[in-house]
Amino acid sequence: MSVPKSEYHSEPFIIKETTGLNRPTARAMIKHTLLFVATFICVTFAGIMWVGQSADINSYWEMWPEGALFAGLLLAFLGTHEFGHYFAAIYHKVKVSLPYFIPVPIGIGTLGAVIRIEEQIRDTKKLFDVGISGPIAGFIVSLIILLYGFSTLPGPEFIENFDGHAEVITHIQETGQFPENPPQAEFEGSNILLGNTILYSFLAGFFDNVPPMFEMYHYPFLFAGWLGLFFTALNLTPVGQLDGGHILYSLIGYEKHKKVARLIYGGILTLAGIEMIPFLTMNINEWMPGYGYSSLLIWTLIVFFLLGKAFHRELNWILPTLVLSVGLAFIYLFMSSGFNQAGSLIWVFWSFFIAYFVKIEHPPVLIEQPLSPARRRMGWISMAVFILCISPNPIYFAN
């Protein structure tokens, strides 16, 4: 992901780390290296919880090689993505920082990585090249990781290396195959399921012994590859100053992009509602039994607030988007009986992140140049990658 200077309105907030154009100082290189090392350590320890083979071990530390493998795979994707942006910026003589890797001690150990574009990109050709280079580079690496994982899959008995899978192991020993549905969870909501995507499902169809989505996260190559594809899709969301926003703006121009981006944001709010309404319903019923229905009103107010921020209080856009977003989320949950299924709230976070940081409209560049046919083809291919790799329900919990 690239962070353009145009998001920052005050010069003192721009970190000056170069002695010349794209020549990082020793201090900057040390800082970025330390962030990478910290991120690698965090992802390694988080990875142990996901892919660590926990059966028959005497110490937590025995699983660190598996966590380190997962960290290496995931950071290979993140690094390739960000350096794709970085080298494209260098090619076009655009001032840019080295990648900032972001460590966190929970989840998968990182919030990703980002570079900072330290000057305004003045024409659509440069904007397009810098925007698309990261997702394409990262997508290729993720695809390689995923294909290697599929082609080297062990048999279903591999799951015997992990604690807490007695029912699945029994089914495998009796049938030689994974069960189709997740086992009954000992605790409500303790089964973790990863959402399938069009591309992942298509590739999985060519291989044997592919684990179900409720066990896939124990396989480091599959999990890292899936995460890479999903993060690529998130970055390709064609709104604001995300990579997808740069690309689509360069393809169709400011006015058309503004309309498309607002429609896309309405879709994201629908996905967020599918996550948030059950979350609110379950928590309200726990504290005030019988009042869970108020979750719909609370979410409607939140959406109205977000749309006011995102659409600059333009009621002709806010009201229809509000009705469609909340209405479609409610209909989906009603038809699927999904009011008692806990989601990860990824889309809720993404809705706030876009409204407050990324924004919906892409700021106009000074020079709008028509793209070459080759660039236009790559741009539309990247939009297809967004559709193929996005998951409406990326991580959810079920009993």
ROSE-283352 format. One record per residue (C-alpha): residue in three letters; z, x, y. Coordinates in nm, 3 decimals. Last residue first. Layout:
! residues N
MIPA    aa        c3        c1        c2
MIPA   ALA         Z         X         Y
...
END
This chain:
! residues 399
MIPA    aa        c3        c1        c2
MIPA   ASN     1.657    -2.002    -2.377
MIPA   ALA     1.414    -1.912    -2.101
MIPA   PHE     1.378    -1.655    -1.826
MIPA   TYR     1.080    -1.579    -1.608
MIPA   ILE     0.869    -1.284    -1.497
MIPA   PRO     0.511    -1.301    -1.368
MIPA   ASN     0.468    -1.679    -1.333
MIPA   PRO     0.135    -1.726    -1.153
MIPA   SER     0.016    -1.391    -1.290
MIPA   ILE    -0.245    -1.195    -1.095
MIPA   CYS    -0.466    -0.947    -1.279
MIPA   LEU    -0.797    -1.130    -1.323
MIPA   ILE    -0.786    -1.305    -0.984
MIPA   PHE    -0.708    -0.987    -0.789
MIPA   VAL    -0.966    -0.795    -0.996
MIPA   ALA    -1.226    -1.052    -0.886
MIPA   MET    -1.134    -0.979    -0.523
MIPA   SER    -1.182    -0.609    -0.600
MIPA   ILE    -1.528    -0.685    -0.742
MIPA   TRP    -1.608    -0.867    -0.417
MIPA   GLY    -1.525    -0.556    -0.217
MIPA   MET    -1.707    -0.322    -0.454
MIPA   ARG    -2.023    -0.528    -0.418
MIPA   ARG    -1.985    -0.535    -0.039
MIPA   ARG    -1.939    -0.159    -0.034
MIPA   ALA    -2.257    -0.105    -0.233
MIPA   PRO    -2.453    -0.346    -0.011
MIPA   SER    -2.343    -0.151     0.301
MIPA   LEU    -2.083    -0.313     0.523
MIPA   PRO    -2.172    -0.477     0.854
MIPA   GLN    -1.983    -0.307     1.136
MIPA   GLU    -1.705    -0.470     1.335
MIPA   ILE    -1.592    -0.219     1.600
MIPA   LEU    -1.258    -0.263     1.779
MIPA   VAL    -1.067    -0.401     1.483
MIPA   PRO    -0.923    -0.751     1.485
MIPA   PRO    -0.565    -0.800     1.364
MIPA   HIS    -0.561    -0.947     1.010
MIPA   GLU    -0.410    -1.293     1.007
MIPA   ILE    -0.127    -1.383     0.771
MIPA   LYS     0.158    -1.146     0.859
MIPA   VAL     0.255    -0.839     0.652
MIPA   PHE     0.614    -0.816     0.773
MIPA   TYR     0.773    -1.155     0.844
MIPA   ALA     0.547    -1.415     0.682
MIPA   ILE     0.418    -1.183     0.409
MIPA   PHE     0.764    -1.058     0.306
MIPA   PHE     0.909    -1.411     0.316
MIPA   SER     0.643    -1.548     0.081
MIPA   TRP     0.659    -1.237    -0.141
MIPA   PHE     1.035    -1.284    -0.189
MIPA   VAL     0.979    -1.644    -0.295
MIPA   TRP     0.688    -1.532    -0.513
MIPA   ILE     0.911    -1.287    -0.699
MIPA   LEU     1.183    -1.550    -0.746
MIPA   SER     1.234    -1.435    -1.109
MIPA   GLY     1.210    -1.782    -1.257
MIPA   ALA     1.471    -1.997    -1.426
MIPA   GLN     1.350    -2.291    -1.633
MIPA   ASN     1.554    -2.611    -1.600
MIPA   PHE     1.320    -2.797    -1.362
MIPA   GLY     1.019    -2.702    -1.575
MIPA   SER     0.952    -3.031    -1.748
MIPA   SER     0.583    -2.931    -1.741
MIPA   MET     0.456    -3.249    -1.570
MIPA   PHE     0.754    -3.268    -1.331
MIPA   LEU     0.744    -2.897    -1.248
MIPA   TYR     0.371    -2.907    -1.179
MIPA   ILE     0.399    -3.225    -0.970
MIPA   PHE     0.685    -3.077    -0.766
MIPA   ALA     0.494    -2.755    -0.695
MIPA   LEU     0.181    -2.949    -0.601
MIPA   GLY     0.375    -3.168    -0.357
MIPA   VAL     0.561    -2.879    -0.195
MIPA   SER     0.242    -2.686    -0.127
MIPA   LEU     0.020    -2.983    -0.045
MIPA   VAL     0.265    -3.145     0.197
MIPA   LEU     0.357    -2.818     0.371
MIPA   THR    -0.005    -2.703     0.398
MIPA   PRO    -0.101    -3.040     0.551
MIPA   LEU     0.186    -3.016     0.804
MIPA   ILE     0.160    -2.648     0.904
MIPA   TRP    -0.212    -2.624     0.975
MIPA   ASN    -0.248    -2.900     1.236
MIPA   LEU     0.112    -2.820     1.334
MIPA   GLU     0.022    -2.475     1.471
MIPA   ARG     0.372    -2.325     1.500
MIPA   HIS     0.244    -1.965     1.487
MIPA   PHE     0.104    -2.013     1.135
MIPA   ALA     0.336    -1.765     0.957
MIPA   LYS     0.657    -1.839     1.147
MIPA   GLY     0.614    -2.216     1.147
MIPA   LEU     0.496    -2.195     0.789
MIPA   LEU     0.816    -2.017     0.688
MIPA   PHE     1.042    -2.276     0.857
MIPA   PHE     0.849    -2.567     0.707
MIPA   VAL     0.868    -2.398     0.367
MIPA   ILE     1.247    -2.359     0.399
MIPA   LEU     1.285    -2.724     0.504
MIPA   THR     1.078    -2.839     0.206
MIPA   TRP     1.286    -2.615    -0.023
MIPA   ILE     1.607    -2.783     0.094
MIPA   LEU     1.459    -3.132     0.053
MIPA   LEU     1.340    -3.057    -0.301
MIPA   SER     1.673    -2.900    -0.394
MIPA   SER     1.847    -3.224    -0.295
MIPA   TYR     1.760    -3.358    -0.641
MIPA   GLY     2.033    -3.135    -0.783
MIPA   TYR     2.300    -3.360    -0.640
MIPA   GLY     2.432    -3.503    -0.966
MIPA   PRO     2.682    -3.228    -1.034
MIPA   MET     2.788    -3.041    -0.719
MIPA   TRP     2.850    -2.674    -0.801
MIPA   GLU     2.650    -2.646    -1.123
MIPA   ASN     2.406    -2.916    -1.018
MIPA   ILE     2.337    -2.721    -0.697
MIPA   ASN     2.274    -2.400    -0.892
MIPA   MET     2.038    -2.560    -1.143
MIPA   THR     1.841    -2.752    -0.880
MIPA   LEU     1.816    -2.453    -0.645
MIPA   PHE     1.666    -2.229    -0.911
MIPA   PRO     1.446    -2.514    -1.038
MIPA   ILE     1.307    -2.562    -0.681
MIPA   MET     1.271    -2.188    -0.617
MIPA   GLU     1.031    -2.076    -0.887
MIPA   ILE     0.772    -2.355    -0.874
MIPA   GLY     0.824    -2.356    -0.498
MIPA   ALA     0.727    -1.987    -0.478
MIPA   LEU     0.407    -2.063    -0.669
MIPA   THR     0.325    -2.336    -0.414
MIPA   LEU     0.416    -2.101    -0.129
MIPA   ILE     0.168    -1.849    -0.269
MIPA   GLY    -0.102    -2.117    -0.269
MIPA   GLY    -0.030    -2.200     0.096
MIPA   TYR    -0.058    -1.829     0.172
MIPA   ILE    -0.402    -1.823     0.011
MIPA   LEU    -0.512    -2.115     0.230
MIPA   ARG    -0.386    -1.933     0.540
MIPA   ALA    -0.569    -1.616     0.436
MIPA   VAL    -0.894    -1.807     0.386
MIPA   LYS    -0.879    -1.958     0.735
MIPA   LYS    -0.797    -1.629     0.911
MIPA   HIS    -1.054    -1.442     0.702
MIPA   LYS    -1.328    -1.673     0.823
MIPA   GLU    -1.235    -1.609     1.188
MIPA   TYR    -1.183    -1.232     1.160
MIPA   GLY    -1.482    -1.113     0.960
MIPA   ILE    -1.618    -1.187     0.611
MIPA   LEU    -1.629    -0.859     0.418
MIPA   SER    -1.418    -0.631     0.637
MIPA   TYR    -1.149    -0.900     0.663
MIPA   LEU    -1.163    -0.940     0.283
MIPA   ILE    -1.100    -0.570     0.226
MIPA   HIS    -0.830    -0.514     0.486
MIPA   GLY    -0.648    -0.829     0.368
MIPA   GLY    -0.675    -0.719     0.007
MIPA   ASP    -0.506    -0.391     0.098
MIPA   LEU    -0.226    -0.582     0.267
MIPA   GLN    -0.259    -0.605     0.643
MIPA   GLY    -0.268    -0.980     0.672
MIPA   VAL    -0.377    -1.173     0.365
MIPA   PRO    -0.618    -1.109     0.079
MIPA   THR    -0.361    -1.045    -0.198
MIPA   LEU    -0.506    -0.716    -0.329
MIPA   ASN    -0.169    -0.543    -0.305
MIPA   LEU    -0.018    -0.810    -0.530
MIPA   ALA    -0.310    -0.775    -0.773
MIPA   THR    -0.259    -0.399    -0.797
MIPA   PHE     0.111    -0.461    -0.854
MIPA   PHE     0.019    -0.689    -1.144
MIPA   LEU    -0.225    -0.441    -1.297
MIPA   GLY     0.024    -0.157    -1.270
MIPA   LEU     0.307    -0.369    -1.409
MIPA   TRP     0.093    -0.459    -1.711
MIPA   GLY     0.006    -0.094    -1.767
MIPA   ALA     0.370     0.014    -1.741
MIPA   PHE     0.474    -0.259    -1.985
MIPA   LEU     0.194    -0.189    -2.232
MIPA   PHE     0.244     0.188    -2.223
MIPA   PRO     0.623     0.164    -2.246
MIPA   TYR     0.642    -0.096    -2.528
MIPA   HIS     0.979    -0.274    -2.504
MIPA   TYR     0.841    -0.494    -2.222
MIPA   MET     0.607    -0.663    -2.470
MIPA   GLU     0.881    -0.851    -2.655
MIPA   PHE     0.879    -1.191    -2.479
MIPA   MET     0.507    -1.148    -2.402
MIPA   PRO     0.424    -1.143    -2.771
MIPA   PRO     0.355    -0.802    -2.932
MIPA   VAL    -0.004    -0.698    -3.005
MIPA   ASN    -0.015    -0.599    -3.372
MIPA   ASP    -0.395    -0.600    -3.382
MIPA   PHE    -0.635    -0.532    -3.096
MIPA   PHE    -0.943    -0.691    -2.934
MIPA   GLY    -0.767    -1.007    -2.812
MIPA   ALA    -0.517    -0.798    -2.615
MIPA   LEU    -0.793    -0.703    -2.371
MIPA   PHE    -0.868    -1.065    -2.280
MIPA   SER    -0.500    -1.160    -2.252
MIPA   TYR    -0.431    -0.867    -2.020
MIPA   LEU    -0.735    -0.951    -1.806
MIPA   ILE    -0.657    -1.321    -1.766
MIPA   THR    -0.288    -1.261    -1.702
MIPA   ASN     0.021    -1.334    -1.910
MIPA   GLY     0.360    -1.383    -1.755
MIPA   LEU     0.643    -1.168    -1.885
MIPA   LEU     0.922    -1.345    -2.071
MIPA   ILE     1.289    -1.246    -2.066
MIPA   ASN     1.512    -1.439    -2.305
MIPA   SER     1.870    -1.461    -2.171
MIPA   GLY     1.823    -1.795    -1.990
MIPA   GLU     2.119    -1.961    -2.159
MIPA   PHE     2.309    -1.714    -2.376
MIPA   GLU     2.252    -1.659    -2.748
MIPA   ALA     1.884    -1.724    -2.693
MIPA   GLN     1.692    -1.924    -2.952
MIPA   PRO     1.405    -1.703    -3.054
MIPA   PRO     1.090    -1.666    -2.846
MIPA   ASN     0.785    -1.851    -2.977
MIPA   GLU     0.491    -1.729    -3.186
MIPA   PRO     0.706    -1.522    -3.420
MIPA   PHE     0.584    -1.164    -3.470
MIPA   GLN     0.413    -1.091    -3.800
MIPA   GLY     0.490    -0.940    -4.142
MIPA   THR     0.604    -1.282    -4.262
MIPA   GLU     0.957    -1.240    -4.400
MIPA   GLN     1.042    -0.900    -4.250
MIPA   ILE     0.884    -1.006    -3.919
MIPA   HIS     1.087    -1.329    -3.908
MIPA   THR     1.409    -1.141    -3.983
MIPA   ILE     1.329    -0.888    -3.710
MIPA   VAL     1.270    -1.168    -3.457
MIPA   GLU     1.603    -1.332    -3.546
MIPA   ALA     1.794    -1.004    -3.534
MIPA   HIS     1.648    -0.886    -3.203
MIPA   GLY     1.963    -0.776    -3.018
MIPA   ASP     1.933    -0.401    -3.065
MIPA   PHE     1.597    -0.224    -3.056
MIPA   ASN     1.433     0.007    -3.312
MIPA   GLU     1.364    -0.290    -3.540
MIPA   ILE     1.097    -0.389    -3.286
MIPA   PHE     0.869    -0.127    -3.438
MIPA   GLU     0.845    -0.348    -3.749
MIPA   PRO     0.558    -0.529    -3.573
MIPA   GLY     0.332    -0.232    -3.653
MIPA   PRO     0.276     0.048    -3.406
MIPA   LEU     0.029     0.010    -3.119
MIPA   THR    -0.186     0.313    -3.046
MIPA   SER    -0.505     0.137    -2.927
MIPA   PHE    -0.316    -0.121    -2.719
MIPA   GLY    -0.109     0.142    -2.540
MIPA   TYR    -0.413     0.359    -2.473
MIPA   LEU    -0.593     0.055    -2.332
MIPA   LEU    -0.297    -0.024    -2.106
MIPA   ILE    -0.261     0.328    -1.971
MIPA   ILE    -0.637     0.354    -1.908
MIPA   LEU    -0.639     0.016    -1.733
MIPA   SER    -0.343     0.114    -1.519
MIPA   VAL    -0.519     0.436    -1.414
MIPA   ILE    -0.838     0.249    -1.325
MIPA   PHE    -0.646    -0.015    -1.129
MIPA   GLY    -0.459     0.252    -0.933
MIPA   ALA    -0.783     0.414    -0.816
MIPA   ILE    -0.941     0.077    -0.729
MIPA   PRO    -0.627    -0.047    -0.554
MIPA   GLY    -0.589     0.270    -0.345
MIPA   SER    -0.952     0.319    -0.239
MIPA   ILE    -1.000    -0.039    -0.122
MIPA   GLY    -0.807    -0.031     0.204
MIPA   VAL    -0.906     0.318     0.319
MIPA   ASP    -1.275     0.247     0.255
MIPA   PHE    -1.264    -0.100     0.411
MIPA   LEU    -1.085     0.011     0.726
MIPA   LYS    -1.321     0.306     0.765
MIPA   LYS    -1.625     0.078     0.747
MIPA   THR    -1.454    -0.193     0.953
MIPA   ASP    -1.414     0.019     1.263
MIPA   ARG    -1.128     0.139     1.484
MIPA   ILE    -0.848     0.231     1.245
MIPA   GLN    -0.543     0.246     1.471
MIPA   GLU    -0.334     0.559     1.432
MIPA   GLU    -0.044     0.670     1.216
MIPA   ILE    -0.142     0.504     0.889
MIPA   ARG     0.183     0.514     0.695
MIPA   ILE     0.179     0.547     0.319
MIPA   VAL     0.372     0.323     0.081
MIPA   ALA     0.533     0.336    -0.260
MIPA   GLY     0.676     0.088    -0.506
MIPA   LEU     1.003    -0.104    -0.489
MIPA   THR     1.146     0.124    -0.753
MIPA   GLY     1.387     0.142    -1.046
MIPA   ILE     1.234    -0.127    -1.266
MIPA   GLY     1.500    -0.382    -1.173
MIPA   ILE     1.799    -0.202    -1.022
MIPA   PRO     1.892     0.138    -0.874
MIPA   VAL     1.620     0.138    -0.607
MIPA   PRO     1.382     0.422    -0.522
MIPA   ILE     1.098     0.387    -0.268
MIPA   PHE     0.821     0.647    -0.285
MIPA   TYR     0.684     0.735     0.061
MIPA   PRO     0.330     0.862     0.029
MIPA   LEU     0.219     1.142     0.265
MIPA   SER     0.153     1.028     0.619
MIPA   VAL    -0.184     0.942     0.773
MIPA   LYS    -0.403     1.035     1.069
MIPA   VAL    -0.756     0.908     1.007
MIPA   LYS    -1.019     1.178     0.966
MIPA   HIS    -1.243     0.953     0.752
MIPA   TYR    -1.208     1.179     0.448
MIPA   ILE    -0.836     1.221     0.520
MIPA   ALA    -0.790     0.844     0.523
MIPA   ALA    -0.976     0.815     0.191
MIPA   PHE    -0.755     1.094     0.056
MIPA   TYR    -0.437     0.908     0.147
MIPA   HIS    -0.547     0.565     0.031
MIPA   GLY    -0.631     0.698    -0.315
MIPA   PHE    -0.314     0.905    -0.290
MIPA   GLU    -0.121     0.579    -0.274
MIPA   HIS    -0.281     0.424    -0.580
MIPA   THR    -0.273     0.744    -0.783
MIPA   GLY     0.095     0.792    -0.706
MIPA   LEU     0.186     0.436    -0.799
MIPA   PHE    -0.008     0.449    -1.127
MIPA   ALA     0.125     0.791    -1.228
MIPA   LEU     0.466     0.666    -1.114
MIPA   LEU     0.456     0.391    -1.376
MIPA   LEU     0.346     0.622    -1.657
MIPA   GLY     0.591     0.901    -1.574
MIPA   ALA     0.879     0.656    -1.537
MIPA   PHE     0.800     0.497    -1.875
MIPA   LEU     0.796     0.839    -2.039
MIPA   ALA     1.122     0.932    -1.862
MIPA   GLY     1.288     0.616    -1.997
MIPA   GLU     1.176     0.703    -2.349
MIPA   PRO     1.298     1.062    -2.307
MIPA   TRP     1.633     0.927    -2.170
MIPA   MET     1.719     0.729    -2.483
MIPA   GLU     1.960     0.980    -2.638
MIPA   TRP     2.159     0.972    -2.313
MIPA   TYR     2.302     0.631    -2.397
MIPA   SER     2.484     0.791    -2.686
MIPA   ASN     2.532     0.745    -3.059
MIPA   ILE     2.206     0.569    -3.134
MIPA   ASP     2.130     0.345    -3.430
MIPA   ALA     1.934     0.079    -3.242
MIPA   SER     1.884     0.133    -2.868
MIPA   GLN     1.520     0.238    -2.851
MIPA   GLY     1.503     0.259    -2.473
MIPA   VAL     1.202     0.061    -2.341
MIPA   TRP     1.358    -0.179    -2.090
MIPA   MET     1.712    -0.051    -2.026
MIPA   ILE     1.592     0.309    -2.057
MIPA   GLY     1.325     0.231    -1.799
MIPA   ALA     1.590     0.159    -1.537
MIPA   PHE     1.733     0.507    -1.593
MIPA   THR     1.388     0.667    -1.578
MIPA   VAL     1.280     0.452    -1.282
MIPA   CYS     1.585     0.566    -1.082
MIPA   ILE     1.530     0.934    -1.171
MIPA   PHE     1.158     0.918    -1.087
MIPA   THR     1.239     0.743    -0.758
MIPA   ALA     1.489     1.011    -0.661
MIPA   VAL     1.231     1.280    -0.747
MIPA   PHE     0.963     1.104    -0.541
MIPA   LEU     1.198     1.060    -0.245
MIPA   LEU     1.292     1.428    -0.269
MIPA   THR     0.924     1.524    -0.265
MIPA   HIS     0.859     1.307     0.041
MIPA   LYS     1.147     1.469     0.230
MIPA   ILE     1.052     1.823     0.127
MIPA   MET     0.688     1.766     0.231
MIPA   ALA     0.798     1.626     0.567
MIPA   ARG     1.023     1.923     0.636
MIPA   ALA     0.749     2.168     0.539
MIPA   THR     0.521     2.000     0.794
MIPA   PRO     0.236     1.775     0.691
MIPA   ARG    -0.116     1.870     0.804
MIPA   ASN    -0.298     1.537     0.828
MIPA   LEU    -0.430     1.601     1.181
MIPA   GLY    -0.217     1.871     1.329
MIPA   THR     0.152     1.963     1.332
MIPA   THR     0.229     1.652     1.136
MIPA   GLU     0.549     1.457     1.090
MIPA   LYS     0.564     1.230     1.394
MIPA   ILE     0.748     0.919     1.280
MIPA   ILE     0.631     0.618     1.477
MIPA   PHE     0.929     0.416     1.600
MIPA   PRO     0.924     0.587     1.940
MIPA   GLU     0.571     0.448     2.000
MIPA   SER     0.675     0.087     2.010
MIPA   HIS     0.457    -0.190     1.870
MIPA   TYR     0.457    -0.108     1.500
MIPA   GLU     0.236    -0.322     1.279
MIPA   SER    -0.070    -0.171     1.449
MIPA   LYS     0.030     0.166     1.305
MIPA   PRO    -0.098     0.058     0.968
MIPA   VAL     0.122     0.047     0.656
MIPA   SER    -0.081     0.128     0.346
MIPA   MET     0.000     0.000     0.000
END
